[in-house]
């Protein structure tokens, strides 16, 4: 898949359900994150592989992936 113009393609990252030590979490307040898997030619703000927080309004689902405009990216998570 190759997005056009100012679009990006992402795949959702499931929220963690256990801690590193194996404790099962009842509910999480972790933000809904996504990994960028493709970017359109007019996108300079994010790169393939970045993990981002999105405003999901306006997302178009295509199989397991979502297509959004770059303006829907709220922030990029640091390493």
Buried (B, 14 or more C-beta within 10 A) or exposed (E): EEBEEBBBBBEBBEEEEEEEEEEEEEEEEEEEBBBBBBBBEEBEEBEEEBBBBBEEEEBEEEEEBBBBBBEBBEEEEEE
